[in-house]
Amino acid sequence: MAAPITDSSTAERFWADADRHLVRYAGAGDFTREIIDHAAGSYLFTESGRRILDFTSGQMSAILGHSHPEIVETVRRQIGSLDHLFSGMLSRPVVDLARRLAETLPSPLEKALLLTTGAESNEAAIRMAKLVTGKHEIVSFARSWHGMTQAAANATYSAGRKGYGPTAPGNFAIPSPNSYRPDFLTTEGELDWRRQLDFGFEMIDAQSVGSLAACIVEPILSSGGIIEPPPGYFAALQEKCRERGMLLILDEAQTGLCRTGNWYAFERDGVVPDILTLSKTLGAGLPLAAVITSAEIEQEAHDRGYLFFTTHVADPLVAAVGNTVLDVLTRDRLDERATELGAFLRHGLDNLADRHPVIGDIRGRGLLVGVELVVDRATKQSSDELGALVTRRCLELGLHMNIVQLPGMGGVFRIAPPLTATEDELAEGLGVLDQAIGDASA
């Protein structure tokens, strides 16, 4: 391993070049002022020699940790034999991955399209739904994030809508069922999600021109603040879709492939989507995504001339990686591990909440957990400043955290460590978070 680069002038040149030549793409956010040299397992290592515990699995993707030896070996082997093809050609890794994904899923989900990113898979799914139904209107959650390409961005409401001109006609939002900040109340003061859902679709019906094609939602809204709809919600949502001849698309970019303790988050709810999209976790950090649907929907799409012919569709290199991901998830029973580690993490966070009144809510499943910070538990008053202070202090202490700062949401930490993390690593992160919250709220 190379010695740490400690020359301050070298770092200054790096940031001068970055500031001069890179387009900033994170909205109002900026780049983390650390030069990352390499990563291994649950840790990132900077050029200056700092070790940083990664509680976000990169971009919520590296479910097997960084530089997993079996992923490294697969990439080395596959890139030396077959990395990329003309998009109309097929290879064994692609067909094997499609078959194996189908084997992990309930009927009738059996036909897969392999792509690169979450935005691309959602784009392809929405395009398919419009073609198959012959309609064009799309419904999604008001706190949704589905990507930055055209149709995916049109269905994204948590950020990025202002300043870019009109979106495509026929995109609608329904309220996100947030149990911590309910907008429709039962007599007990809890979220009345059925009345909220009814209201949402009353508004959709009032605005629709009669061309409702699909509803695309995340089983757990991640960028929206780790919002998990209550049990029963998705069955009721699916019924709303069926009543209107809509397809239900579930976006499991972050929840799919064992992270929540199930192979797929929708399993908890006893529903099967018409179209499923996977991305981040499927490639364990490499650019691999999938659209999975039934033979009936695929046939109808094909009969109507479905076109999604891209440069990297069905690439063998990342498909081989996807097969290795499935190997490791199955062999190491990482669905069970996510449940066990999730319980350990939740217990530790509950202990922090007992000591820090600024922790207003803890939610999520398995190793996808949200922690919402508030100024006052009674009023649930949020503070972007507090969230930023805790995030900055965590990084100073060697822990990378991600904070969601959306109007009305407060500061919500998205905690998503690798499924390969150890209890010691989780305990280390909890200890840093404990100190950071104490320092920031003192």
Disulfide bonds with the S-S distance in Angstrom:
none
